[in-house]
Every structure is written in structure tokens, then in C-alpha cells.
Amino acid sequence: MEFDIGTPRYRPTRICHVVIGGEFGWRNGSGKWPAYSPDSLPSTADIGPGSPTGVTFGYDTKFPEPYRSMLFLCDWSYGRIDMANVSRSGASYKAQHRLFAARAPLPVVDIVANPRDGALYLMTGGRNVQWHVYRIRYEGSHVVSDTESTKSEHPARRQPAAESHLHEFRRMLEGLHQQSGAYVVDGVWPYLGHSDRHIRTATFDSPLGLLSNTRL
């Protein structure tokens, strides 16, 4: 929160990959977990101080690459829109961000990509500020082809096979959270020491959720 800036418990605006059973240490005030807590999942990217509002991907825009594959993030207090390129990293994701658009004032509250005209629409306002709607469009000569459109819908699928395997393995472990039986516990237990943090989390939630209902 804004009023935590300067305190030891402050954490910057972050992009998080929210997974089944994941814990990010969000608590009120000083009850927050630090980012380095072993029981807390790490962020995908740290943005910095700000007041996060709307987000959207550029899949429905007519922007050229790499903008079509970007995640756009609004910041109300600093009047800016950042963009982040999200890619697979292990069983989760990583992202690098940079500035896309800014002005003073630009208290952005939400953003959406319009598939009809391929432009980004954003709304500003809040706290007795005059409301405005802005449109950001691409006016270059580049025309988005059907091939580019298909690739932009699933950018993470273009990652190496090893990364894809870890993602599929994590989803498999998460699918076991609703099952019962000692065989499930025995099957997932060895992965508590996996080198990937998200695999360990998916494993940890599997047996703990089952032990209370399972006779070993």
C-alpha cells in the first residue's frame, strides 16, 4: 500500500503468477511476509512504487510485434502505462517491463484492447478527477497477418520444450489437489525437494490437503 512506502514491510507493485494453493504473504500492515520468505512465492516482476489498476494483453490490437504480445499495466498515481513481455521460466513465468505511455496527469483506471479497430482504450478519473477516455492506435504501414495473430495469442507456447514440460508437470500436480488416497501422497512426496519453487508449492499443497483425509 502507498502508506507503507519507506517501511521495512513495503513491497513494490508486482506482477504475480497466481497458482492453485499459492501464497504471496499478503497481510494487513506489518503482518505482510517479506518477498524472500520461504513460504511465499516470488513475483514474476517487480514494477516499483505505484497504484496498480487495469491490465490487459495486446492480443486484440493491430500493433506490430512485440507490442501485440505485451502485458499492459496501468498506474493511477504516476500517470503511466507500462508494458511487460511475459515468458515462461521454469514452471512459472518471468517478465521484463518498460514504459509504454505517460503524461501528467494521467490517472489511468482501466484499459482494454478493442478487436474491432485494434486500438487500446484507456479511461482516466477517480477522486473527483475529470473522467476521460483515450485511444492509442498504431498508424504505421505494417499489417498484422493471420500468422502473427495466431502466434500472439499464445506467446508462451513458443518457449523451449523443457519449460513446457515443467508447466505441464505443475498442472498435473495441481490436478491431484482434489484427489485422495495414500498413493497420491506417495507419488508427489519426492517432489517436495524439487529445484523449481512452483513445483515445490504444487507438491506441498497436494499431500497437506490429503493427509487429514488419508490413512497412511
N, C-alpha and C positions, 0 to 999 in steps of 0.2 A: 504494500500500500504506500501511497505518497507520503503519509506521515511517518513511515518507518525509515525514510532516507536518512542516512547518517548513523543509524543504529546498527549494532552487530547482527541483528536479525534480519536486516534488509536484504531482499533478493531482487534482482533486476527483473524487468519484464522478460518473459521467457516463452519459447516455443516448446511445448511438451508433447511427446507421443504418449497418449493416454491408452493404456492397455488394461486388459481384464486383471483385476486384483492389484494394479499398480498403486503405489503410494508415493506422493510427492511432498509429504511433510507440511501440507497447508494447515496451519492452525491460526488462531487469533492472537495477534500481538506477539509477545515474546515466546509463545508456545510453538512457533514455527520451527521446523527442523532446518538445520543448515544444509546447503546444497551437497556438502560432502558426506552427509550422514549415510552409513552403510545400508540402512533400511529404506532409503529414498532413491527413487530412480533419477538419473541425471536428465538434464534438459537436452532438447535437440539443438537449441541455440539460445544464447543469452543476448537479448536485444539492448538492454540498458534501461535507464530511468524513463518512465513514460506512463501514460494512461491508455492501455490497450482497449480497442473497441472492435470494429468489424474486421473480418478476414475473408478472403476468397482466393481461389486459384484462377489463373488466367486461361483455363482451357477453352472457355467460350468466347474469348476475344479473337480479333483478327490481327493481333500483334504478331510480328515475326518472332522466331526463337532467338534468344532463350526466354523471352517475356511470357510466351504462352504457357510455359511450364512452371512459372514462378508462383509462389505463395505471396499474396499481397496482404500487408498488415497495417492497420490504421492506428495512429497515435493521436489521441484527442488533445492532450496538454501541450505537446510540442509542435502540433500542426504539420504532421508529416505522414507519408505513406512509405513504408519500407517494403522491399521485396526480398524473398529468400528462395534460393534454389535448394530444394529438398532432395536428398538422395539416400539410398539405403546404406546403412553402416551396421554390420553385424546383423542382429535380429531386430534392429530398430532403424532409426534414421539420423542423419546429421544435416545441418543446413548452414549456409553462409548467407549473410544478409547485407544489403546496402540500400542507400536511399533511392527511391523512385520518384517521388514528387514532394514538394514542400512549399509553403508560403506562410506569411504571418498577417492575419491569423488564419488558421485552417483547422478548426476543432472538428475533426472527422469523427462521425459517429457510426457510419456503416458504409460498406462498399459492395458492389455486385457487378458481375460481368453479364452483359446483355448479349445473348446469342443472336439476336435479330440484326443488330448493327455492328457487333463485335467490339463495342466500346466498354470501358469501365465507367460506372456511375457511382458517385460518392455523395453522401449527404453530410452537411455540417450543421452544428447547432448545439443546444443544451445550455443549461444555466443562464437562461434569459439572453442567449446569443441569437442573433438573427439566423434563421434557417436558410440554407442554400442547397441547391443540387448542382453538381458539376459533372461534366462529361470529359473523359480523357480518351481520345481515339488516335489511331495510327493513320497518318496521311501519306505514307511512303508508297512506292510503286510495287513493293513486294506483295504478292498474292499468296495467301495460305492455301496449300494444296490439300487434297483429301488425305494424302500420305502423312503430311505434317500434322494434320488434325488428329489422326489416329494415334500417332506417336505421343502427342502432347497430352492425351487423355490419361496415359499411364506411363509417366516418365520413369518411375522406379523400376518398371519391368525391364528396362534396358541395362540394369546393373548386372555385374558378374554372377555366374551361376552359384558360386559359393555363398554370396549374400542372399540369394533367393532361397537356398536350402535352409539357412538359419531362420528366415522369415516363416517358411512353411513348417519348420520344426517347432517354432514358438507357437504358432496357431494350433498345431497338433496337441501340444501340452495344454494350451488353454481350453481345448475341447474336452480334456479329461476332467476339468473342474466340476462338471456336473455328474460324473460317474462315481460309482462306489465299488469297493472290493479291494481286498488286500493285494491283488495282482497289479492294480493301478499304482498303489504306493510303491510296491517293489520295482515297478517299471520306471518310475520317474525319480526315485530316490538318488540314483547315481549322478543325476544332472544338477544336484544342489551345488556341486563344486565346478560347474561349467564356467569357462572363462568369460562368456558373454553375460553381462548383467541382466539383460532382459530374459535370457533363458533361465537364469537362476530364479528370477522373480516368478516366471510361469511355473517352474518346478516347485518352488516354495509354497505357492498357493494351492497346488494340486494336493499334496499329501496333507497339509494342515487342514484343508477343508474336508478331508475324508476321514481323518483319524478319529474324530468324535463319533462317527457312524460306522466305523470298521473295527472288527475284532481281529487282532493280529495273533 
